[in-house]
């Protein structure tokens, strides 16, 4: 059985409502059964992947894992691709010295995340319905997780292309190229396991 679930949210300032949203999602009842921890875990993996890619095309930094010279693995924060783009446009000779607030404002003005999340909406509804049926033994998602990763990749690439296509590349070619390279490196890192049907985002 699949039910439509209505979700409401609002942002208020004391008694004044500044923003409200309404979403409706299909909800197969398997998600509510206590024995389906594996199903919920795969849903979490799928959502984590989408959130990580959403941050990748935001104005902040991206957490990534590296291996140092001694073979130890550690997490570091790197500027996101669009921060690289903005820094190299605003201060091409010394991008590392670009004003941080100006960089953030520049990326926010492009609003790449809006397009990304809008594209994922319909695909997510389909994913919610398909995941409970994609079961092999106790494991879920062997087929539909790679499909979901492909939807994330397509939405992210479309959003990134829309964001950078408005620039005169003859003037900012270096900035766009650096940002594109970093975007694809980080996107591959985030999605590589889930695209193979793995359990890490």
N, CA, C and O of each residue as an XYZ file, in Angstrom:
804
protein
N       0.849     -1.196      0.000
C       0.000      0.000      0.000
C       0.880      1.241      0.000
O       1.915      1.286      0.665
N       0.454      2.243     -0.755
C       1.175      3.516     -0.822
C       0.210      4.637     -0.470
O      -0.860      4.760     -1.067
N       0.596      5.447      0.498
C      -0.218      6.587      0.906
C       0.496      7.878      0.525
O       1.726      7.924      0.482
N      -0.268      8.912      0.253
C       0.303     10.236      0.042
C       0.405     10.945      1.386
O      -0.585     11.069      2.107
N       1.589     11.404      1.714
C       1.831     12.091      2.975
C       2.003     13.579      2.700
O       2.814     13.967      1.859
N       1.253     14.400      3.396
C       1.358     15.852      3.255
C       2.289     16.391      4.333
O       2.130     16.081      5.513
N       3.250     17.188      3.925
C       4.233     17.775      4.835
C       4.130     19.295      4.767
O       4.071     19.876      3.683
N       4.108     19.930      5.936
C       4.008     21.379      5.994
C       5.156     21.927      6.844
O       5.551     21.320      7.839
N       5.678     23.074      6.437
C       6.720     23.728      7.217
C       6.582     25.230      7.099
O       6.069     25.737      6.102
N       7.039     25.942      8.115
C       6.963     27.395      8.040
C       8.126     28.028      8.794
O       8.719     27.432      9.693
N       8.424     29.249      8.392
C       9.408     30.081      9.089
C       8.655     31.284      9.615
O       7.978     31.985      8.864
N       8.777     31.515     10.907
C       8.024     32.626     11.499
C       8.949     33.526     12.305
O      10.015     33.110     12.760
N       8.521     34.741     12.465
C       9.183     35.716     13.324
C       8.134     36.207     14.309
O       7.311     37.065     13.989
N       8.179     35.640     15.531
C       7.151     35.875     16.533
C       5.790     35.475     15.954
O       5.594     34.296     15.660
N       4.854     36.390     15.780
C       3.521     36.016     15.295
C       3.394     36.155     13.782
O       2.334     35.870     13.225
N       4.455     36.586     13.111
C       4.403     36.826     11.679
C       5.009     35.637     10.917
O       6.150     35.250     11.171
N       4.251     35.070      9.997
C       4.737     33.962      9.170
C       5.438     34.543      7.942
O       4.821     35.256      7.150
N       6.731     34.236      7.785
C       7.509     34.801      6.688
C       7.528     33.887      5.468
O       7.618     34.365      4.337
N       7.444     32.574      5.689
C       7.500     31.636      4.580
C       6.832     30.337      4.992
O       6.994     29.885      6.126
N       6.080     29.732      4.077
C       5.538     28.411      4.364
C       5.623     27.567      3.105
O       5.550     28.072      1.984
N       5.782     26.262      3.321
C       5.891     25.318      2.206
C       5.001     24.115      2.460
O       4.755     23.726      3.602
N       4.527     23.537      1.368
C       3.734     22.309      1.449
C       4.271     21.337      0.415
O       4.436     21.689     -0.753
N       4.543     20.112      0.848
C       4.996     19.059     -0.059
C       4.118     17.834      0.142
O       3.612     17.593      1.238
N       3.946     17.074     -0.909
C       3.217     15.815     -0.827
C       4.099     14.715     -1.392
O       4.597     14.826     -2.512
N       4.295     13.647     -0.615
C       5.177     12.559     -1.017
C       4.454     11.217     -0.939
O       3.623     11.010     -0.055
N       4.768     10.304     -1.860
C       4.222      8.948     -1.748
C       4.990      8.187     -0.677
O       6.215      8.291     -0.607
N       4.298      7.430      0.153
C       4.963      6.695      1.231
C       4.497      5.244      1.264
O       3.433      4.954      1.812
N       5.279      4.322      0.684
C       4.969      2.902      0.844
C       5.043      2.522      2.327
O       5.950      2.962      3.034
N       4.108      1.719      2.794
C       4.043      1.414      4.226
C       5.220      0.589      4.723
O       5.437      0.494      5.931
N       5.990     -0.014      3.803
C       7.168     -0.776      4.240
C       8.138      0.077      5.049
O       8.838     -0.441      5.918
N       8.186      1.388      4.773
C       9.102      2.265      5.500
C       8.732      2.378      6.982
O       9.573      2.752      7.800
N       7.501      2.063      7.329
C       7.043      2.218      8.710
C       7.127      0.929      9.524
O       6.825      0.928     10.717
N       7.533     -0.165      8.889
C       7.611     -1.437      9.595
C       8.921     -1.531     10.378
O       9.983     -1.188      9.858
N       8.847     -1.990     11.617
C      10.018     -2.046     12.499
C      11.138     -2.921     11.957
O      12.313     -2.632     12.179
N      10.784     -3.985     11.251
C      11.795     -4.945     10.798
C      12.603     -4.449      9.607
O      13.560     -5.107      9.198
N      12.237     -3.304      9.046
C      12.875     -2.845      7.810
C      13.999     -1.845      8.048
O      14.028     -0.793      7.410
N      14.921     -2.151      8.950
C      16.047     -1.258      9.212
C      16.956     -1.123      7.994
O      17.489     -0.046      7.726
N      17.131     -2.225      7.256
C      17.975     -2.169      6.066
C      17.379     -1.241      5.011
O      18.105     -0.526      4.320
N      16.056     -1.257      4.892
C      15.386     -0.369      3.945
C      15.613      1.087      4.327
O      15.925      1.911      3.467
N      15.462      1.409      5.593
C      15.658      2.782      6.053
C      17.113      3.218      5.909
O      17.394      4.383      5.627
N      18.037      2.276      6.104
C      19.452      2.596      5.935
C      19.753      2.974      4.487
O      20.506      3.916      4.236
N      19.168      2.242      3.530
C      19.397      2.580      2.124
C      18.738      3.904      1.755
O      19.252      4.643      0.915
N      17.614      4.201      2.375
C      16.998      5.513      2.154
C      17.917      6.606      2.687
O      18.075      7.651      2.056
N      18.523      6.365      3.849
C      19.463      7.341      4.417
C      20.657      7.548      3.490
O      21.081      8.682      3.265
N      21.200      6.452      2.951
C      22.330      6.543      2.025
C      21.963      7.402      0.818
O      22.742      8.249      0.381
N      20.760      7.170      0.288
C      20.303      7.926     -0.880
C      20.160      9.414     -0.561
O      20.557     10.265     -1.357
N      19.592      9.722      0.603
C      19.416     11.119      0.993
C      20.752     11.792      1.279
O      20.955     12.952      0.920
N      21.673     11.060      1.930
C      23.005     11.610      2.208
C      23.729     11.977      0.929
O      24.386     13.015      0.854
N      23.608     11.115     -0.088
C      24.266     11.386     -1.366
C      23.708     12.660     -1.999
O      24.458     13.500     -2.496
N      22.381     12.792     -1.973
C      21.753     13.986     -2.549
C      22.158     15.247     -1.790
O      22.424     16.284     -2.398
N      22.204     15.154     -0.457
C      22.602     16.312      0.360
C      24.064     16.687      0.111
O      24.396     17.869      0.014
N      24.935     15.684      0.008
C      26.358     15.953     -0.227
C      26.575     16.658     -1.554
O      27.375     17.589     -1.643
N      25.865     16.217     -2.585
C      25.995     16.867     -3.887
C      25.370     18.256     -3.846
O      25.860     19.177     -4.499
N      24.287     18.412     -3.079
C      23.694     19.735     -2.912
C      24.685     20.717     -2.296
O      24.756     21.875     -2.708
N      25.453     20.251     -1.304
C      26.486     21.106     -0.701
C      27.607     21.400     -1.697
O      28.212     22.472     -1.670
N      27.875     20.432     -2.575
C      28.948     20.598     -3.557
C      28.687     21.793     -4.468
O      29.629     22.476     -4.870
N      27.434     22.055     -4.796
C      27.131     23.191     -5.672
C      26.624     24.391     -4.876
O      25.944     25.264     -5.415
N      26.961     24.421     -3.600
C      26.611     25.554     -2.755
C      27.766     26.533     -2.641
O      28.742     26.452     -3.388
N      27.646     27.456     -1.702
C      28.655     28.507     -1.551
C      29.681     28.194     -0.475
O      30.564     29.007     -0.199
N      29.568     27.011      0.137
C      30.452     26.693      1.254
C      31.649     25.841      0.867
O      32.149     25.890     -0.257
N      32.083     25.062      1.840
C      33.236     24.184      1.660
C      32.764     22.733      1.603
O      31.662     22.408      2.045
N      33.609     21.876      1.057
C      33.278     20.468      0.885
C      34.222     19.638      1.737
O      35.441     19.775      1.638
N      33.655     18.775      2.578
C      34.478     17.873      3.384
C      34.899     16.681      2.537
O      34.074     16.057      1.869
N      36.181     16.373      2.571
C      36.674     15.233      1.814
C      37.721     14.490      2.632
O      38.360     15.070      3.510
N      37.891     13.215      2.342
C      38.837     12.382      3.073
C      40.098     12.209      2.237
O      40.027     11.906      1.046
N      41.259     12.405      2.874
C      42.524     12.229      2.170
C      43.428     11.298      2.964
O      43.175     11.020      4.136
N      44.470     10.825      2.321
C      45.489     10.016      2.977
C      46.777     10.819      3.013
O      47.282     11.234      1.970
N      47.318     11.044      4.224
C      48.543     11.839      4.320
C      49.768     10.992      3.980
O      49.649      9.817      3.633
N      50.943     11.607      4.084
C      52.190     10.929      3.702
C      52.488      9.707      4.569
O      53.206      8.805      4.136
N      51.945      9.666      5.786
C      52.161      8.534      6.688
C      51.124      7.438      6.514
O      51.152      6.431      7.222
N      50.193      7.636      5.556
C      49.165      6.626      5.312
C      47.935      6.768      6.176
O      47.048      5.915      6.144
N      47.871      7.847      6.957
C      46.707      8.079      7.815
C      45.612      8.801      7.033
O      45.884      9.717      6.257
N      44.368      8.368      7.252
C      43.230      9.004      6.584
C      42.649     10.081      7.489
O      42.479      9.869      8.690
N      42.345     11.235      6.909
C      41.763     12.312      7.704
C      40.849     13.149      6.824
O      40.978     13.172      5.600
N      39.926     13.832      7.479
C      38.975     14.685      6.768
C      39.481     16.123      6.726
O      39.976     16.647      7.724
N      39.352     16.754      5.565
C      39.698     18.163      5.434
C      38.569     18.869      4.692
O      37.765     18.231      4.013
N      38.519     20.186      4.829
C      37.517     20.983      4.117
C      38.186     21.723      2.968
O      39.190     22.410      3.159
N      37.626     21.579      1.781
C      38.134     22.246      0.590
C      37.067     23.203      0.057
O      35.874     22.952      0.231
N      37.479     24.292     -0.586
C      36.480     25.191     -1.171
C      35.696     24.471     -2.253
O      36.261     23.736     -3.062
N      34.387     24.691     -2.258
C      33.550     24.072     -3.271
C      33.867     24.619     -4.652
O      34.485     25.677     -4.767
N      33.455     23.918     -5.704
C      33.755     24.343     -7.070
C      33.303     25.772     -7.381
O      34.007     26.513     -8.067
N      32.135     26.152     -6.880
C      31.642     27.488     -7.190
C      32.355     28.564     -6.380
O      32.384     29.726     -6.785
N      32.927     28.189     -5.246
C      33.795     29.135     -4.528
C      35.070     29.351     -5.331
O      35.588     30.465     -5.403
N      35.572     28.277     -5.934
C      36.766     28.395     -6.785
C      36.456     29.303     -7.972
O      37.255     30.170     -8.327
N      35.293     29.097     -8.578
C      34.872     29.930     -9.701
C      34.809     31.398     -9.292
O      35.385     32.261     -9.954
N      34.105     31.671     -8.199
C      33.922     33.057     -7.754
C      35.250     33.711     -7.389
O      35.498     34.861     -7.753
N      36.106     32.979     -6.668
C      37.402     33.539     -6.245
C      38.255     33.908     -7.447
O      38.920     34.944     -7.449
N      38.237     33.060     -8.472
C      39.061     33.315     -9.651
C      38.476     34.391    -10.558
O      39.199     34.986    -11.357
N      37.177     34.645    -10.443
C      36.579     35.745    -11.204
C      36.786     37.069    -10.481
O      37.122     38.079    -11.099
N      36.582     37.056     -9.170
C      36.679     38.294     -8.402
C      38.120     38.778     -8.234
O      38.379     39.981     -8.215
N      39.055     37.833     -8.111
C      40.460     38.216     -7.938
C      41.331     37.226     -8.713
O      41.985     36.379     -8.105
N      41.347     37.319    -10.034
C      42.015     36.313    -10.867
C      43.502     36.148    -10.606
O      44.032     35.048    -10.762
N      44.191     37.217    -10.211
C      45.631     37.105     -9.982
C      45.967     36.443     -8.648
O      46.981     35.754     -8.535
N      45.124     36.650     -7.642
C      45.337     36.064     -6.316
C      44.004     35.563     -5.759
O      43.474     36.152     -4.816
N      43.451     34.479     -6.330
C      42.120     34.011     -5.906
C      42.038     33.651     -4.426
O      40.978     33.768     -3.812
N      43.165     33.211     -3.853
C      43.144     32.845     -2.435
C      42.934     34.056     -1.536
O      42.616     33.900     -0.357
N      43.107     35.267     -2.077
C      42.939     36.482     -1.288
C      41.589     37.168     -1.564
O      41.346     38.276     -1.086
N      40.737     36.519     -2.318
C      39.421     37.109     -2.596
C      38.624     37.235     -1.302
O      38.697     36.364     -0.436
N      37.871     38.311     -1.175
C      37.076     38.560      0.024
C      36.038     37.439      0.213
O      35.243     37.167     -0.687
N      36.055     36.799      1.376
C      35.204     35.627      1.618
C      33.720     35.952      1.522
O      32.945     35.172      0.969
N      33.328     37.090      2.054
C      31.914     37.467      1.999
C      31.481     37.778      0.569
O      30.360     37.465      0.170
N      32.382     38.399     -0.199
C      32.071     38.693     -1.594
C      31.936     37.402     -2.397
O      31.080     37.293     -3.274
N      32.791     36.426     -2.087
C      32.731     35.124     -2.759
C      31.403     34.439     -2.450
O      30.729     33.944     -3.354
N      31.028     34.412     -1.165
C      29.772     33.770     -0.772
C      28.582     34.446     -1.433
O      27.683     33.776     -1.942
N      28.577     35.778     -1.427
C      27.469     36.520     -2.028
C      27.394     36.264     -3.541
O      26.306     36.162     -4.108
N      28.557     36.162     -4.179
C      28.612     35.903     -5.616
C      27.967     34.554     -5.940
O      27.144     34.454     -6.850
N      28.348     33.515     -5.185
C      27.808     32.175     -5.436
C      26.317     32.133     -5.114
O      25.533     31.554     -5.866
N      25.929     32.742     -4.006
C      24.505     32.745     -3.631
C      23.655     33.428     -4.693
O      22.510     33.036     -4.916
N      24.203     34.446     -5.347
C      23.441     35.160     -6.376
C      23.178     34.277     -7.593
O      22.236     34.525     -8.346
N      24.008     33.240     -7.791
C      23.826     32.332     -8.922
C      22.710     31.317     -8.660
O      22.097     30.811     -9.600
N      22.447     31.020     -7.387
C      21.384     30.094     -6.946
C      21.404     28.748     -7.672
O      20.376     28.335     -8.208
N      22.542     28.055     -7.705
C      22.576     26.767     -8.405
C      21.756     25.685     -7.710
O      21.238     24.784     -8.369
N      21.635     25.763     -6.399
C      20.926     24.715     -5.657
C      19.443     24.665     -5.997
O      18.838     23.594     -5.971
N      18.859     25.799     -6.313
C      17.426     25.838     -6.621
C      17.096     24.923     -7.801
O      16.141     24.149     -7.746
N      17.880     25.016     -8.853
C      17.663     24.185    -10.036
C      17.907     22.715     -9.717
O      17.161     21.843    -10.164
N      18.951     22.447     -8.945
C      19.310     21.067     -8.591
C      18.174     20.364     -7.850
O      17.764     19.268     -8.233
N      17.668     20.993     -6.789
C      16.625     20.344     -5.988
C      15.308     20.237     -6.757
O      14.561     19.275     -6.582
N      15.026     21.215     -7.599
C      13.799     21.156     -8.400
C      13.822     19.958     -9.347
O      12.806     19.287     -9.532
N      14.985     19.692     -9.945
C      15.097     18.569    -10.868
C      14.975     17.225    -10.160
O      14.468     16.262    -10.735
N      15.440     17.158     -8.913
C      15.422     15.886     -8.185
C      14.048     15.514     -7.629
O      13.824     14.357     -7.272
N      13.136     16.467     -7.550
C      11.854     16.226     -6.892
C      11.080     15.042     -7.441
O      10.697     14.147     -6.688
N      10.848     15.029     -8.743
C      10.063     13.955     -9.351
C      10.804     12.629     -9.242
O      10.194     11.597     -8.963
N      12.107     12.653     -9.459
C      12.906     11.423     -9.373
C      12.867     10.836     -7.969
O      12.845      9.616     -7.807
N      12.860     11.697     -6.948
C      12.839     11.196     -5.573
C      11.536     10.481     -5.265
O      11.542      9.459     -4.578
N      10.427     10.996     -5.758
C       9.145     10.323     -5.552
C       9.172      8.921     -6.155
O       8.690      7.968     -5.544
N       9.731      8.800     -7.345
C       9.840      7.493     -7.989
C      10.769      6.576     -7.200
O      10.497      5.385     -7.044
N      11.871      7.143     -6.702
C      12.815      6.354     -5.902
C      12.143      5.803     -4.648
O      12.326      4.634     -4.308
N      11.365      6.639     -3.958
C      10.668      6.203     -2.744
C       9.772      4.996     -3.014
O       9.688      4.078     -2.198
N       9.111      5.009     -4.157
C       8.197      3.920     -4.494
C       8.962      2.659     -4.896
O       8.570      1.551     -4.531
N      10.044      2.825     -5.641
C      10.758      1.667     -6.190
C      11.657      0.953     -5.177
O      11.862     -0.256     -5.286
N      12.198      1.684     -4.194
C      13.183      1.093     -3.282
C      12.662     -0.127     -2.517
O      13.375     -1.130     -2.472
N      11.473     -0.113     -1.916
C      11.022     -1.293     -1.169
C      10.901     -2.551     -2.024
O      11.053     -3.660     -1.511
N      10.630     -2.396     -3.322
C      10.484     -3.556     -4.204
C      11.817     -4.057     -4.749
O      11.892     -5.154     -5.302
N      12.868     -3.254     -4.592
C      14.187     -3.620     -5.116
C      14.959     -4.353     -4.007
O      15.866     -3.796     -3.388
N      14.581     -5.593     -3.778
C      15.115     -6.354     -2.641
C      15.730     -7.667     -3.119
O      15.151     -8.385     -3.935
N      16.909     -7.960     -2.595
C      17.591     -9.228     -2.863
C      18.070     -9.779     -1.531
O      19.035     -9.270     -0.961
N      17.398    -10.825     -1.021
C      17.686    -11.302      0.331
C      17.247    -10.260      1.332
O      16.086     -9.852      1.343
N      18.179     -9.820      2.185
C      17.883     -8.766      3.153
C      18.340     -7.396      2.664
O      18.170     -6.397      3.362
N      18.914     -7.348      1.476
C      19.470     -6.096      0.971
C      18.518     -5.407     -0.003
O      17.827     -6.048     -0.795
N      18.508     -4.080      0.086
C      17.678     -3.262     -0.791
C      18.554     -2.383     -1.691
O      19.676     -2.022     -1.336
N      18.018     -2.057     -2.839
C      18.588     -0.983     -3.639
C      19.653     -1.338     -4.650
O      20.300     -0.442     -5.192
N      19.860     -2.620     -4.926
C      20.940     -2.979     -5.843
C      20.747     -2.357     -7.221
O      21.722     -1.997     -7.881
N      19.512     -2.229     -7.656
C      19.217     -1.630     -8.960
C      18.848     -0.158     -8.854
O      19.299      0.662     -9.654
N      18.028      0.172     -7.866
C      17.481      1.525     -7.816
C      18.467      2.547     -7.230
O      18.364      3.733     -7.541
N      19.417      2.116     -6.391
C      20.417      3.064     -5.883
C      21.309      3.607     -6.996
O      21.526      4.817     -7.056
N      21.841      2.748     -7.889
C      22.596      3.302     -9.020
C      21.731      4.209     -9.911
O      22.215      5.210    -10.439
N      20.455      3.853    -10.073
C      19.549      4.719    -10.837
C      19.418      6.075    -10.161
O      19.455      7.107    -10.831
N      19.267      6.084     -8.841
C      19.143      7.336     -8.086
C      20.433      8.152     -8.208
O      20.379      9.374     -8.345
N      21.583      7.493     -8.159
C      22.859      8.199     -8.317
C      22.929      8.870     -9.687
O      23.443      9.981     -9.814
N      22.415      8.195    -10.702
C      22.416      8.775    -12.047
C      21.519     10.013    -12.111
O      21.840     10.982    -12.799
N      20.392      9.975    -11.389
C      19.502     11.143    -11.346
C      20.199     12.311    -10.643
O      20.095     13.457    -11.082
N      20.905     12.015     -9.558
C      21.648     13.058     -8.842
C      22.713     13.661     -9.752
O      22.847     14.881     -9.845
N      23.470     12.790    -10.422
C      24.540     13.262    -11.307
C      23.978     14.160    -12.407
O      24.528     15.225    -12.686
N      22.888     13.730    -13.026
C      22.307     14.510    -14.117
C      21.809     15.860    -13.618
O      22.049     16.888    -14.252
N      21.111     15.857    -12.477
C      20.588     17.117    -11.935
C      21.721     18.065    -11.563
O      21.633     19.266    -11.815
N      22.793     17.527    -10.961
C      23.928     18.359    -10.557
C      24.657     18.927    -11.771
O      25.014     20.104    -11.793
N      24.874     18.088    -12.778
C      25.564     18.551    -13.989
C      24.735     19.609    -14.714
O      25.275     20.600    -15.205
N      23.426     19.395    -14.777
C      22.555     20.392    -15.406
C      22.611     21.718    -14.654
O      22.723     22.783    -15.261
N      22.530     21.641    -13.323
C      22.548     22.865    -12.511
C      23.878     23.593    -12.650
O      23.917     24.819    -12.751
N      24.967     22.829    -12.653
C      26.293     23.449    -12.785
C      26.442     24.088    -14.160
O      26.960     25.198    -14.276
N      25.990     23.392    -15.205
C      26.087     23.932    -16.561
C      25.246     25.186    -16.714
O      25.682     26.157    -17.333
N      24.025     25.172    -16.145
C      23.174     26.356    -16.206
C      23.841     27.540    -15.509
O      23.748     28.679    -15.966
N      24.519     27.250    -14.391
C      25.151     28.295    -13.599
C      26.319     28.933    -14.333
O      26.506     30.147    -14.259
N      27.102     28.135    -15.035
C      28.321     28.651    -15.668
C      28.118     29.064    -17.126
O      28.979     29.728    -17.702
N      26.988     28.679    -17.728
C      26.803     28.962    -19.152
C      26.604     30.448    -19.446
O      26.806     30.892    -20.576
N      26.209     31.214    -18.433
C      25.965     32.636    -18.659
C      27.219     33.487    -18.698
O      27.155     34.667    -19.045
N      28.357     32.909    -18.348
C      29.595     33.688    -18.328
C      30.237     33.736    -19.715
O      30.115     32.796    -20.500
N      30.912     34.831    -19.999
C      31.694     34.944    -21.223
C      32.984     34.158    -21.016
O      33.914     34.627    -20.358
N      33.026     32.957    -21.587
C      34.161     32.065    -21.320
C      35.476     32.592    -21.873
O      36.546     32.199    -21.408
N      35.408     33.461    -22.841
C      36.661     34.032    -23.357
C      37.347     34.891    -22.302
O      38.557     35.109    -22.358
N      36.549     35.386    -21.323
C      37.116     36.237    -20.274
C      37.405     35.463    -18.998
O      38.332     35.804    -18.264
N      36.630     34.436    -18.727
C      36.785     33.723    -17.453
C      37.020     32.230    -17.680
O      36.627     31.407    -16.853
N      37.653     31.883    -18.787
C      37.853     30.478    -19.138
C      38.614     29.722    -18.050
O      38.251     28.597    -17.708
N      39.660     30.329    -17.508
C      40.458     29.661    -16.480
C      39.612     29.372    -15.253
O      39.668     28.272    -14.705
N      38.831     30.347    -14.820
C      38.002     30.178    -13.626
C      36.986     29.061    -13.821
O      36.800     28.225    -12.937
N      36.322     29.045    -14.988
C      35.307     28.029    -15.266
C      35.951     26.647    -15.361
O      35.402     25.670    -14.852
N      37.106     26.565    -16.006
C      37.794     25.280    -16.163
C      38.215     24.707    -14.816
O      38.019     23.519    -14.560
N      38.788     25.539    -13.954
C      39.183     25.083    -12.617
C      37.979     24.585    -11.830
O      38.042     23.545    -11.174
N      36.876     25.336    -11.899
C      35.667     24.958    -11.170
C      35.077     23.665    -11.725
O      34.640     22.810    -10.955
N      35.057     23.512    -13.041
C      34.516     22.303    -13.663
C      35.323     21.073    -13.259
O      34.758     20.029    -12.933
N      36.640     21.205    -13.284
C      37.500     20.074    -12.912
C      37.241     19.638    -11.482
O      37.109     18.446    -11.204
N      37.170     20.606    -10.574
C      36.930     20.279     -9.171
C      35.536     19.698     -8.978
O      35.348     18.773     -8.187
N      34.569     20.234     -9.691
C      33.197     19.742     -9.612
C      33.129     18.262     -9.977
O      32.532     17.472     -9.246
N      33.725     17.886    -11.083
C      33.643     16.491    -11.533
C      34.439     15.551    -10.630
O      34.021     14.417    -10.394
N      35.580     16.012    -10.126
C      36.363     15.184     -9.194
C      35.555     14.882     -7.943
O      35.464     13.731     -7.516
N      34.967     15.927     -7.355
C      34.218     15.751     -6.110
C      32.906     14.998     -6.338
O      32.488     14.207     -5.492
N      32.259     15.242     -7.477
C      31.012     14.539     -7.782
C      31.274     13.037     -7.925
O      30.510     12.219     -7.414
N      32.344     12.686     -8.614
C      32.701     11.264     -8.746
C      33.000     10.632     -7.399
O      32.624      9.487     -7.147
N      33.681     11.380     -6.529
C      34.020     10.850     -5.205
C      32.768     10.575     -4.388
O      32.678      9.551     -3.711
N      31.807     11.480     -4.448
C      30.580     11.328     -3.660
C      29.735     10.162     -4.157
O      29.143      9.432     -3.361
N      29.682      9.990     -5.475
C      28.731      9.035     -6.053
C      29.323      7.680     -6.415
O      28.580      6.773     -6.789
N      30.646      7.516     -6.315
C      31.260      6.296     -6.846
C      30.723      5.019     -6.209
O      30.501      4.034     -6.913
N      30.509      5.013     -4.902
C      30.034      3.794     -4.240
C      28.562      3.526     -4.506
O      28.171      2.389     -4.774
N      27.759      4.556     -4.435
C      26.324      4.361     -4.632
C      26.020      3.994     -6.084
O      25.052      3.281     -6.347
N      26.823      4.466     -7.018
C      26.623      4.116     -8.416
C      26.891      2.629     -8.661
O      26.359      2.044     -9.605
N      27.704      2.035     -7.820
C      27.990      0.615     -7.931
C      27.033     -0.228     -7.084
O      27.197     -1.443     -6.975
N      26.041      0.421     -6.490
C      25.094     -0.301     -5.633
C      25.628     -0.507     -4.233
O      25.099     -1.319     -3.474
N      26.702      0.243     -3.880
C      27.298      0.103     -2.548
C      26.488      0.779     -1.482
O      25.391      1.274     -1.739
N      27.032      0.802     -0.269
C      26.261      1.358      0.849
C      26.889      2.592      1.446
O      26.616      2.926      2.599
N      27.724      3.280      0.689
C      28.305      4.525      1.191
C      27.958      5.641      0.231
O      27.880      5.440     -0.981
N      27.747      6.850      0.804
C      27.343      7.970     -0.047
C      28.546      8.838     -0.373
O      28.413      9.836     -1.081
